[in-house]
Each structure stands twice: as structure tokens, then as C-alpha cells.
Amino acid sequence: MKPNTSDTDTAFEPSSTYEGKKHTIQSTGGWKLNMMEYTRSNDSKTRAVQTRQQSANQRQAVLFLHGLASNRHTFMIPGADVVGHFVKLGYTVLTPELRSHGLSKDDSGKLHGYFGVDDYIDDARAILRYWFELTGEGVHWIGHSMGGIIGLSLLMHPEAEHIKTLTTVASSLFYKGSAWARITPLLRVVGMLPSFPSGSLMRFLAPIGFRLPAAIDLFMAVSANIDGNVGRHLYRVNFEPIVKNVLKQLGTAFTCKEGFLSHAKPVSSFLGKAKELSIPVTLIGADWDIQCPTPCVLKLARAMEAAGVQPAVKLFGKRYGHAEDYGHFDLLIGKNFEKEVLPSLLEAVQARGL
């Protein structure tokens, strides 16, 4: 079965060596969430070359959650197919989409509505419950940007017991010094609109993306570390509008010294849950990520250590011995992902309990 694709994106059919199955998950407020499940192809030729390790991996589900204004395509861009790497190794891969992202819609069929970050967390809780009820198994959580923030936030909720390992990519709970913190006045102004049309904007910019020096490209990735065609495809298919209430929350959260989720609970009060549940945590950051600079990642690491959790911290860029500098998205779609970043993701998924 081929996965469905959004009316607003360019269809990407997965490799013939893996198959996609669509799940629909009911969340709060009448929202129906889309989640794709990818596994190795069942054709006889693929089965014949499947190794014992790949067969064991297939019992392990790796869940990739996108970031703000993104969708499942973050992890399956042609020429930079993160999903394909994991499926090739035998894992079952899940790519859910939060409300108003990708194919996730409410009962009216609309793509957008008035909700906040807390509703995204409700979506994540529903996704974990659904998968556990369906399979009796938990997941290895890998969240990019806001997907990592949501993964950390799940430590406040009982569904955290369904997380086997927790990996954040370009995420923190502390954003002082980030580009987001510097543009919060703009976020508050834009927050007066029903939504910010980031999807339309990025599709408009796609033809010129990564061709000339531009601030928007630097915001997304390091040009030297990304194939221009991959970057332009990302612009065409990966971005969604940001709704009003989310923009309002972002206008204050990125400057809060106590942490992104401090409106709910102090950060120190829930990070220790990872130790209690024996959840291995890996924090991945990039040296030229202006959305989530390495000091933000390291501050999160220190907060976790203060809560009794010892996260593995993996930083990427020339100063850490890699071929190129890294930005926000090239941690997943960069030229050297397979050689440099993928081994750390696999190590995180295979980590043993604390």
C-alpha cells in the first residue's frame, strides 16, 4: 500500500523496498491525526535478504515527530530519506502528524483551527496510547525541533511509560540566545493574524532556495552541508501554517528563563521522570543551528543532570570534527547524514535503560 499524500505537497512514493500503511488516530477537539507506518516490503526478494538483526529490529517501532510548521516529509525527502535508512535496517517506522499538519484534520475536514502547544501534547499522548493499545509495545521517540520538546513534555504524563528511548534533534527547553528569542516581538505581531502562512511562503521561496545567500536558508540549514535540490524539495513539501494561539505562546515561551514548558510545570519537576522510568535520553545539536544553538542544548543537558538524568549529548559541526558545519534541518537531510548523524541516532535507539 502506498502512503497518502497531502493535496498541498508533492507526492513522494517510498522506495520499493518498504511499504506504507495509514493509521487514523482520534485526538481531543475532534481532530483526526494521520500516522504513517513504514515497514520492509513483503516481497519474496526482500525477505530473502533479510538478516536476523533486521528481523529483530522489525519488532521495534521508531517514531519520528516533526517540528513546528512541519509534517512527516521532514523525515522522507527524496535524496535524504531518514525513514528509508531505518526501514532498511528492519525497524518499523512511524511518522505521525500533529493537528493541522499534513493530513491531520478535524471533523469538519479543515486543516486549521485555534489551539495551542498543550493541544499538540494531547495529540502526542493519543498517539502513544493508540500504538500501545494496537501492539502492546512502546516506541523509540525521535523528535525534531518542537517534536523533541513534545517528547520531553510527555515526561509529565502517564503515557511516558510507553517511551523506550527519547532522542531530541535540534531541541531544547531553553531558547534564550536563539533566533526565535530575537524575533519574539515579530511573533507577537504576527500572532494577531488567524494564522501565519509559512507553508505558502516556503513554497513561494522554493525555486530560489539555497541558490543565493539568504537569511531564510541560514535559518533552516547550512548551505554547504545540503544538496540544493534536497533543500528546495523540503521547502515545497514540508511546511504548514502556524495558527494564532501557537504564535502567541511562542511569543513568550522563547524568552522564558525557566524553560519552554514552565507555564505547565517547572522543568526540574518532570525531567527526572526519565530516570524513574529508565528512559535513555540523547540530545543532538548543531554548531550553526541558530534556531536551537548548542548553548541551549547544553543548558537542557545541565537541567537533566540536576534532575538526576545523565543524557548522552551529541554535537555536530566542524568544531566537533565533522566535515561540515550543521544547521537546524541538515542534522536530518545534510550531505553527510548517513556517515555522521545516522550512527548516533542508531546508538540512541539501541541504548539500554538507565
N, C-alpha and C positions, 0 to 999 in steps of 0.2 A: 504493500500500500504506500503510495506517495503522500507526503505531508501536504496539507492545505497551505496556501499562502495568502497573505493579505491582499486586498484589492489595491492597496497603495504601494505595495513593494514589487520588486522584480522577482519572479518565481525562481527559486533555487531548488532544483531537484537534487537530492543527496546521491552520493556515489552508489553505483550498482552493488557495492559490497555491503551496504546496510539499508535497512528499511525503516520507515517512519509510521507510527500509529498515533492518531489523535485522541486525546482524553479531554473531556469537558468536566470542570470541577466547579461546584456551586460555592460561592463565597457570600459574604454579607452584602446587604443592599441590592440583592437581585442580580449580582454580577456573575457571569459565567466565564470562567477562566479557561483559556486554552493551554494545554500542555502537550508537547510532542514527546513521544518515547521512541528512541532510536536503538536498534539492535543490529547485530550482524545478519547479513542475508541468509535465508534458509536454503538457498540453492545448494545442490549437491557438491559443486566445485568448491564453494566457500567452506562447507562443513568438512570437506576432505582435508583442508589445510589448517583447520582449527587446532591449536595446541591445547595441552592440558591446562596451562595457565590461563589461556583465553576462555576456556570453558568455566574455570573457577571465577574469573572476573565477571562473567555474564550474570552471576548471582549478585553482583554488587551494582547498585544504582548510583550514578554520579549525577547530581542535579546542578545545572548551571543557571543562575538567575542574573538577568540583565540589570543594567543600571537605570538611572533617571532618564526618561525620554528615549529609552532604547527598547529593543524587543529581542526575540530569540536569535535574530540574524547576527547579533554580536559574536556568536559562537560558531557560525557556519557561513562565513563569507567565502565564495569561490577563490581558491588560492591561499586561503588562511582558515582552514576548516578544523577548528578545535574539536568539534563533535566527532569528525571523522577519525582523528587520532585516537580518541578514547574508544570508539566503537571497534576500530581495527584491533585494539588490544583486548577486545572481548567484553568491555563494560556495557551495561545498559545505561544509556544517557537520556536524561530528562531535561527539557527546556521549557519550563512554564513561562507564561507571560502575565504580568500583573494587570489589574483592571485598566482599561482604556489603552493598553499596549497591544500591538499586533492584532491577534484575532480574539482577544478577550473583550466581551461586550456585556452590557446589562440586558435585562429582559426586554427592553424596548428595541434592542438592536443597535443602540447608539454606541459610539466609540468613546464618548467623553462624558464627564459629569463632575459634580462638586464633591470632592473628598480630599483626604489628607494622607500624610505618611502613615498614620496609625491604621488607615484602611489597607494600605499596602501590606502592613504586618499581619492584618487579619487574613489577607489573601495567602500569605506565606504559611500561616498556621493551617488554613484549609487545605493547602497543597500537601503538607506533611501528613495531615490526618488521612487524606484521601489515599495516598500511596501506602501508608501503613495498613489501612483497612483493606486495601486491594491485595497486598502482597505479604503482610506481616513483617515487613522489613523497613529499616530506616534508610537514610541516604547519606552520601558524602556530599556536603554542601560546598559549592564553589560560587562565590558571588562577586561580580564585577561592580566596583564603584558602589552605588546605592544597594546593589544586590548583596554586597558584603555587609553594609550597615544593617540591612534587614536580617541577615543571618545572625549577626551579633545580637540584634534586638530579640530574636527568638529565645535567647537565654532567659528572658523574663517570663517565659510562658511554658506550660507543661509539654507542649509539642517538641521542646528541645531534646527530649529523650529519644526522639526519632532521628537525631543527627549523629552520624557515626564519626565524621571528621568535619571540621569547619575551616574553610580557606577563604580569605578575603584577598581580592586583587584590586589594587589601587583604591583602597577604602580606609577610612578611619572613623573615629567618633569625634575627633578634634580637628577643626579646619582653620584655626587662626593662622594667617600667613598664606592661605591658599588663594587662588584666583577667585574662587567663589566668595571668600570673605571680602575681597576688594570690590566686588560688584554687587554687594548686597543692597546698596541704595537703588541700583537699577532694578534688582529683583522686586523691591517693594513697589516701584512704579509700575513695572510690567504686571505685578500681581493684581492691579486694578482691572486688568482685562479678563474676560471669561477664560481664556487660555492663551498660552504663547505658542505660535505655530512653528515650533522648532523642526517638525518633520518637513513642512513645506519649504522652510528656509534652507535646510540641508540639501534637499533635492534640487533646489534652485542653484545652490553653490557647487553641486556635484561635478558639472562639466569642467570647472576650473580648479577643483580641489587638488592640492599637492602638485600644482604646476608652477606656481609663483609663491614667494614668501607671503604668508597671510596669517593674521592673528588667530583666525578660527582654526587653521590647521595646527598651529602650535598648541592651542587649547586641547586638541584631540590627540595629537601624536607628534613624534619627532620625524620629520620628513625623510631624513637619511635612513631611517630604520623601517620604512614602509614602502611597499610597492605602490606606485601611484594608482594603478588600476584597482588594487585592493581597497585603497583609501577612498577612491571615488565610488566604488560599489557600496562601501559602508555608508557613505553619505546618502546614496539613493534608497537604501532599503532598511536602514537600522533605526531611524529616528521618528519620534512621535511627539505630538503636542504635550505641553505641560499645563495642567489645569490650575485654576486660580488658587485654591486652598493650598496646594503643594507649593506654589510660588511664595505664598505668604509665609508658610512655615520655613522655607529655605531662607527667606529674608532675615530671619532671626537666628536660626539654628547654626548657620555657618560662622557666626561671631560669638557664640556662647562658650565661655571658658570652661564650663562644667561638662561639656560634651553634647553631641548632636541630639541625644535622646534624653537630656536632663529634664525636659518638660514632663517625662513619664516617671522616671526614677533616676536617682544618682547613678552614674556609670559604675561606681565601685560596688553598688549593691547587687548587681546581677552578673558582672563578668566572672566572678568566682564560681558561677554555676557550671562553667566548663570543667572545672576541676572536680566538682561534686559528681558530674555525670561522666567523668573520664573521657571528655571530648578533646582530642588533639586539635590544636589551633595553629594555623600557619598564616602569617601576614606577608603579603607580597607587595613590594613597592618599586617605584621607578625614579631614577635620579632627576629626570627632566619632566616629571608629571606636575604641571602647575595647578591641576585641579586637586590633587592629593599629594603634596610634596613629601619627601621622605621624613622630614621632622614630624609631620602629622602621623605617619605610620609608626615612628619610633615612640611618640607620645602615647599612642594606643598600647604599644608593647609594654611600656613602663606601667601604665594603668592596669594592665592584665597581671603583670608581675606583682604589683601591690595587692592584687586580689587573690594571689596565690597560684596564678596560672603562668606557666612558662611557655609562651608561644615560640614557634620557630619563625624567624624573621629572614626573609629572602629579598635582597635588594638588587636591582638590575641597572646597568649602565656602565659606561667606560670606567668610571672611578671604582667600580667593583669588579673590573677585569673582563668585561664583556666587549664584544666587537663594536657595538654602537651604543649611544645613549638611548634611553627608553622614555616614552611618554605614557599618556593615560590609556589609549587603546592598543598601542603596539606591544603591550605586555601580552596581548592575545593574538594580534594579527601582524606582528612585526616580522621582518625578514628572517630573523634568527630565532623565532619562537620554538620551532621543533628542537633545535640544538640546545638552546639556553634556558627557556622558561618551562617547556613541557616536562623535563625531568623533575623540576621542583614541584609541579602540580601532581605528578605521579607519586612522588615521595610523600606529599601531603596526604593523598588519598590512601596510601598504604601505611600511614603512621599507626602505631599501636596506641591503645588507650593510656591516659595519664596514670 
